[in-house]
Amino acid sequence: MRSGRGAPARSALVLALVLPAAACDEEVVVRVATHVWPQGGVSRRVEILGREGDGTKPKEQDWLRSRGRVQLASAELWGRLEETPGRVVAEGTFARVEDLPPTLAHRSDTTLVADHSRTTLEVADLVVLKRWIYRETLGDPYGAEEASLALEALIALFKEALREELRRTFGDRVDPAPAERFLDGEARALLGELLPSLRRGESLSAAKAAATQGDWMKVLTRHGVPRAAGVDDPFAGPQIDLLSTWCRERVAKALSTPEYPVSGDDLAFWPAGDDAGEKVEAIAAHAFGGEDALASRVETILAAFSGYYDSATKPHYRFETRVVPPGRLLRTNGTPDRDGVVWFFRDTEVVEQEQVLEVESVELLEDALRSLGARRDLAPLHLLQLTDLLGARDEDGALRELLAEAVRRKRLGVLRQQELPARIAPRARELADLLDPDVAPLPADF
């Protein structure tokens, strides 16, 4: 079993119990093989494998859903689906890479969320070669947009609880609006700086974790929250008590009027001190119908800040991905392997940043090269040069237009015309020398 990094236990600012949950040593391996077709479609095979904490194969048919809390996203979109204990295999063919569904969806007690996934394929006709750039991005289900929405939901949760407790304590003698403005303003600003830093907490090295905690403490100091003596962890009990008291005093000040002053002591419901847990339970009962109801609402909110893949209650994940591109591999940020490219990464890397898989491949167009009488035995270095000339260095397409004219006229010499504009003449000459079989290129094995 692996332990989490210590959940906030008592906080008037959070107004919630993060209930202890059993951590997992189970493992989920996700293997994705994608074949990209020249026309732009893709075929994909997905295999999701689960393993018990002792490494054995699960015996329950629905182990992945019940124990791993994971399933294939959009199962109805796959042409073939096979499920056995601890294993799901899906295969499908999609007309466009944009039609690929996310691979995984994750279950919580209240919702089902899919990984962030984007796939694009750029196809370019560069006159004498065709180029494909495949790019796939995999991210945690909870990204910046979800965190922003979660902050709104958290503030709304605080307001709901505060209104109910103020009503129970003061009746209609105090107007809750000023306190709500504090939540919308100063409290929101503080949370907006603190909560996103929860992400990566489990995967950080000890040195980075200490630096992150130091940054959190600076945030508290900047907002005027007193620091607990001898405490460096902003979520340690003594520091949480000071944060709670700071928040209570700000709320009391906001509620006060000359006719009806309110002090922090008047807010007897406020969770602080040794009985903070009992007070949170009371608030949960009054405003939300009990601890379970509150916990179910808080779970998704906090997950949006920490990230699903940084949760201590999920299995360990590792991802093994293969992409087979059309044509000839030109460059990639993965590892070439047989006829494709492979990547390997773990869940902690997904939490730290989105994983981007990139493959660029090309295919020489024999008919066009033959019309020019051009060489066709280009080494990888020369393919890079050719792609650079006709792609990155030809933003306005002028060199491609000139090359297309040379193909139509079946004359490589079109690229060497004396009257060419100065802005493209050097690149046209370089292109002609690269393609001309009578001009020896610089050796590719230097």
C-alpha positions in Angstrom: 0.0 0.0 0.0 1.3 3.5 -0.7 0.4 6.4 1.4 -0.9 9.8 0.3 0.9 13.0 1.1 -1.4 14.0 4.0 -4.8 15.5 3.4 -6.0 18.7 5.0 -7.8 17.5 8.1 -9.3 20.7 9.7 -9.9 23.9 7.8 -12.6 26.5 8.0 -11.5 27.5 4.6 -12.2 24.1 3.1 -15.2 23.3 5.3 -14.9 19.6 4.4 -13.6 16.3 5.6 -11.2 14.6 3.3 -12.0 11.1 4.5 -9.1 8.6 4.7 -9.2 6.1 1.8 -7.3 2.9 1.2 -4.4 3.5 -1.0 -3.6 1.1 -3.8 -0.7 -1.1 -4.9 -2.7 -2.4 -7.8 -1.3 -1.7 -11.3 -2.9 -0.9 -14.6 -0.9 -1.1 -17.9 -2.3 0.7 -20.9 -1.0 -0.4 -24.3 -2.1 1.5 -27.3 -1.0 0.7 -30.9 -2.0 3.1 -33.7 -1.5 2.6 -37.4 -1.8 5.8 -39.4 -2.9 5.3 -43.0 -1.7 7.5 -45.9 -5.2 8.8 -46.6 -5.5 10.2 -43.1 -7.5 7.5 -41.2 -6.2 5.4 -38.3 -6.6 1.9 -36.9 -6.1 1.5 -33.2 -5.8 -1.3 -30.8 -6.1 -0.7 -27.0 -5.3 -3.2 -24.3 -5.9 -2.4 -20.6 -4.4 -4.8 -18.2 -4.9 -4.9 -14.4 -2.8 -6.6 -11.8 -3.4 -7.1 -8.1 -1.1 -5.6 -5.5 0.9 -8.9 -5.4 1.2 -8.9 -9.2 -1.3 -11.7 -9.8 -4.0 -11.6 -12.5 -7.4 -10.5 -11.2 -10.1 -13.2 -11.1 -13.1 -10.8 -11.0 -14.7 -10.1 -14.4 -15.3 -6.4 -13.6 -12.0 -5.9 -11.7 -11.0 -2.9 -13.8 -14.2 -1.1 -13.0 -14.6 -2.1 -9.4 -11.1 -2.2 -8.1 -9.2 -0.2 -10.7 -12.1 2.2 -11.2 -11.2 2.5 -14.8 -12.9 1.6 -18.0 -12.6 2.1 -21.8 -14.0 5.5 -22.7 -16.8 5.5 -25.3 -16.9 1.8 -25.6 -19.7 2.1 -28.2 -17.3 3.7 -30.7 -15.0 0.7 -31.0 -15.6 -2.0 -33.7 -14.4 -4.9 -31.5 -14.5 -5.2 -27.8 -13.3 -8.1 -25.6 -13.5 -8.2 -21.8 -12.0 -10.8 -19.5 -11.0 -10.6 -15.8 -8.5 -7.8 -15.5 -8.3 -7.2 -19.2 -10.0 -5.1 -21.9 -9.1 -5.2 -25.6 -10.7 -2.8 -28.1 -10.0 -2.3 -31.8 -11.4 0.2 -34.2 -10.8 2.1 -37.4 -11.6 5.8 -37.7 -11.9 7.9 -40.8 -10.0 10.8 -39.2 -7.6 11.0 -36.3 -9.8 13.6 -34.8 -12.5 10.9 -34.4 -10.3 8.9 -32.0 -12.0 8.8 -28.6 -10.0 9.1 -25.3 -8.7 5.8 -24.2 -9.5 5.8 -20.5 -12.4 7.0 -18.3 -12.0 7.0 -14.5 -14.8 6.4 -11.9 -15.2 8.3 -8.7 -18.1 8.0 -6.3 -20.0 10.7 -8.1 -18.8 11.0 -11.7 -17.0 9.5 -14.6 -14.2 11.5 -16.2 -12.1 10.8 -19.3 -8.4 11.6 -19.9 -7.8 14.7 -21.8 -6.8 13.5 -25.3 -6.2 15.3 -28.6 -4.9 13.9 -31.8 -4.1 15.7 -35.1 -2.6 14.7 -38.4 -1.1 17.2 -40.8 -0.8 16.0 -44.4 1.2 18.2 -46.8 1.9 17.8 -50.5 5.5 19.1 -51.0 5.5 18.4 -54.8 8.2 15.7 -54.7 7.3 14.2 -51.4 4.3 13.8 -49.1 4.7 14.6 -45.4 2.7 13.5 -42.4 3.0 15.0 -38.9 1.1 13.0 -36.3 0.7 14.5 -32.9 -1.1 13.0 -29.9 -1.5 14.6 -26.5 -2.5 12.8 -23.3 -3.3 14.7 -20.1 -4.8 14.2 -16.7 -8.7 14.3 -16.7 -8.4 17.5 -14.6 -6.6 20.3 -16.3 -6.6 24.1 -15.9 -10.2 24.5 -17.1 -11.4 22.0 -14.6 -9.4 23.6 -11.8 -11.0 27.0 -12.6 -14.5 25.5 -12.5 -13.6 23.6 -9.3 -12.6 26.8 -7.6 -15.9 28.3 -8.4 -17.7 25.2 -7.0 -15.6 25.4 -3.9 -16.5 29.1 -3.3 -20.1 28.2 -3.9 -19.8 25.4 -1.3 -18.4 27.8 1.3 -21.2 30.3 0.7 -23.8 27.7 1.0 -22.4 26.5 4.4 -21.8 30.0 5.7 -25.3 31.2 4.9 -26.9 28.3 6.7 -24.7 28.6 9.8 -25.2 32.4 9.9 -28.9 31.9 9.7 -28.8 29.4 12.5 -26.7 31.6 14.7 -28.0 35.1 14.0 -31.4 34.7 12.3 -31.9 37.8 10.1 -29.8 40.1 12.3 -26.8 39.9 10.0 -26.5 40.2 6.2 -24.3 37.4 4.8 -23.5 39.4 1.6 -20.4 41.1 3.0 -18.9 37.8 4.1 -19.7 36.3 0.7 -17.8 39.2 -0.9 -14.8 38.2 1.2 -15.1 34.7 -0.1 -15.4 36.0 -3.7 -12.4 38.3 -3.2 -9.6 37.6 -0.7 -10.4 34.0 0.0 -10.7 33.2 -3.7 -7.3 34.8 -4.4 -5.6 32.8 -1.6 -7.1 29.5 -2.8 -6.4 30.3 -6.4 -2.7 30.5 -5.5 -2.6 27.5 -3.0 -4.8 24.8 -4.5 -3.2 24.4 -7.9 0.1 23.7 -6.1 -1.4 20.4 -4.8 -0.7 18.9 -8.2 2.5 16.9 -8.5 2.8 16.6 -4.7 3.2 12.8 -4.7 5.6 12.7 -7.6 7.9 15.5 -6.5 11.4 14.8 -5.2 12.0 15.6 -1.5 13.9 18.8 -2.5 11.2 20.0 -4.9 8.5 19.2 -2.4 10.2 21.3 0.3 10.6 24.1 -2.2 6.9 23.9 -3.1 5.9 24.0 0.6 8.1 27.0 1.0 6.2 28.7 -1.9 2.9 27.9 -0.2 4.1 29.5 3.1 5.1 32.6 1.2 1.6 32.8 -0.3 0.1 32.6 3.2 2.4 35.3 4.5 1.6 37.5 1.5 -2.1 37.3 2.3 -1.4 38.2 6.0 -2.0 34.7 7.4 0.2 34.3 10.6 2.8 31.5 10.5 2.9 28.8 13.1 6.2 28.7 15.0 8.5 25.9 13.8 6.1 24.7 11.1 7.1 24.6 7.4 4.1 22.6 6.1 1.1 24.9 5.2 -1.2 21.9 5.7 0.1 20.9 9.1 -2.4 21.1 12.0 -1.1 24.2 13.7 -0.9 26.2 10.5 -4.4 25.1 9.4 -5.6 26.3 12.8 -4.1 29.8 12.2 -5.5 29.8 8.7 -8.9 29.0 10.1 -8.7 31.7 12.7 -7.5 34.2 10.1 -10.5 33.4 7.9 -12.9 33.5 10.8 -11.7 37.0 11.9 -12.0 38.3 8.3 -15.6 37.0 8.0 -16.5 38.5 11.4 -15.1 41.9 10.4 -17.0 41.7 7.1 -20.3 41.0 9.0 -19.9 43.7 11.6 -21.8 46.9 11.4 -21.8 49.9 13.8 -25.2 48.9 15.0 -24.4 45.2 15.4 -20.7 44.4 15.8 -19.6 40.8 15.3 -16.4 39.2 16.7 -14.7 36.0 15.8 -15.9 34.5 19.1 -19.5 35.1 18.0 -18.9 32.6 15.2 -19.1 29.6 17.5 -19.8 27.3 14.7 -16.5 27.9 13.0 -14.2 24.8 12.8 -11.1 25.6 14.9 -9.3 24.0 17.8 -9.6 20.5 19.2 -13.3 20.2 18.3 -12.9 21.3 14.7 -13.8 17.9 13.4 -17.0 17.9 15.3 -17.9 21.3 14.1 -17.3 20.3 10.5 -19.6 17.3 11.1 -22.3 19.7 12.4 -21.9 22.0 9.4 -22.1 19.0 7.0 -25.3 17.9 8.7 -26.9 21.4 8.7 -26.0 22.5 5.2 -25.5 19.4 3.2 -27.4 16.5 4.8 -24.4 14.8 6.4 -20.7 14.0 6.0 -21.2 11.6 3.1 -23.1 14.1 1.1 -20.4 16.8 1.7 -17.5 14.4 1.0 -19.1 13.4 -2.3 -19.2 17.0 -3.4 -15.7 17.8 -2.1 -14.1 14.7 -3.7 -14.4 15.9 -7.3 -13.6 19.5 -6.4 -10.3 18.6 -4.8 -9.4 16.1 -7.5 -9.6 18.9 -10.0 -6.7 20.6 -8.2 -4.5 17.6 -7.3 -5.2 15.7 -10.6 -6.5 12.2 -10.9 -3.1 10.7 -11.6 -1.7 12.2 -8.4 -4.3 10.5 -6.2 -3.0 8.0 -3.7 -6.2 5.9 -4.0 -5.8 5.0 -7.7 -3.7 2.1 -9.1 -0.2 2.7 -10.4 -0.4 3.4 -14.1 2.1 2.9 -16.9 1.6 3.6 -20.5 3.1 1.8 -23.5 2.3 3.4 -26.8 3.2 2.6 -30.4 2.5 4.6 -33.6 3.2 3.2 -37.0 3.2 6.1 -39.5 2.9 6.0 -43.2 6.0 6.4 -45.4 9.4 6.8 -44.0 10.1 8.0 -40.4 11.8 11.4 -40.5 11.8 12.5 -36.9 10.1 11.8 -33.6 10.3 12.5 -29.9 9.8 8.8 -29.2 12.0 5.8 -29.8 12.1 4.2 -33.3 11.3 0.5 -33.1 10.9 -1.8 -36.2 8.3 -0.1 -38.4 7.0 2.4 -35.8 7.8 4.5 -32.8 7.3 3.7 -29.1 6.9 5.7 -25.9 6.9 4.7 -22.3 5.8 6.8 -19.4 4.1 6.6 -16.0 1.2 8.3 -14.3 3.5 10.7 -12.4 4.7 12.1 -15.7 1.1 12.7 -16.8 0.4 14.7 -13.7 3.5 16.9 -14.1 2.6 17.8 -17.7 0.7 16.6 -20.7 2.5 13.9 -22.7 2.9 14.8 -26.3 3.7 12.1 -28.9 5.1 13.4 -32.2 6.0 11.6 -35.4 6.9 13.1 -38.7 7.2 10.9 -41.8 7.6 11.4 -45.5 7.2 9.5 -48.8 9.1 10.4 -52.0 6.7 10.9 -55.0 8.4 8.8 -57.6 6.5 10.1 -60.6 7.5 13.7 -59.8 11.1 12.9 -59.2 11.2 10.8 -62.4 9.9 13.7 -64.4 12.7 15.9 -63.1 15.3 13.2 -63.6 16.1 13.7 -60.0 17.9 11.4 -57.6 15.7 9.2 -55.5 18.3 7.7 -53.1 18.1 10.4 -50.5 19.7 9.7 -47.1 17.9 10.7 -43.9 19.9 13.8 -43.6 19.0 14.8 -47.2 15.4 14.1 -46.5 15.5 16.5 -43.6 17.1 19.1 -45.8 14.5 18.6 -48.5 11.6 18.8 -46.0 13.1 21.9 -44.5 13.4 23.6 -47.9 9.9 22.8 -49.0 8.2 23.2 -45.6 9.6 25.4 -42.9 11.6 27.6 -45.3 8.8 28.1 -47.8 6.0 29.7 -45.8 4.5 31.5 -48.8 4.8 28.4 -51.1 6.9 30.2 -53.7 9.5 27.5 -53.9 6.9 24.8 -54.2 5.3 26.6 -57.0 8.6 26.9 -58.8 9.3 23.2 -58.2 5.8 22.3 -59.5 6.6 24.2 -62.7 9.9 22.3 -63.1 8.0 19.0 -62.7 5.4 20.1 -65.4 8.2 21.2 -67.7 10.3 18.1 -66.8 13.3 20.3 -66.4 15.3 20.6 -63.2 17.0 23.6 -64.7 13.9 25.7 -63.9 15.3 25.9 -60.4 18.5 27.5 -61.7 17.0 30.4 -63.8 19.0 33.6 -63.6 16.0 35.8 -63.3 14.6 34.2 -60.2 13.7 36.7 -57.4 16.5 37.2 -54.9 14.3 36.0 -52.0 14.1 32.4 -53.4 17.1 32.1 -55.7 19.5 30.7 -53.0 17.0 28.2 -51.8 16.0 27.2 -55.3 19.7 26.6 -56.1 20.2 24.6 -53.0 17.1 22.5 -53.9 18.4 21.9 -57.4 21.8 20.8 -56.2 20.1 18.4 -53.7 18.0 16.8 -56.4 20.5 16.8 -59.3 22.1 13.4 -59.7 25.0 15.1 -61.4 25.8 17.1 -58.3 27.4 15.1 -55.5 25.6 16.1 -52.3 27.6 16.7 -49.1 28.2 13.2 -47.5 25.5 12.2 -45.0 27.9 10.1 -42.9 30.2 12.9 -41.8 
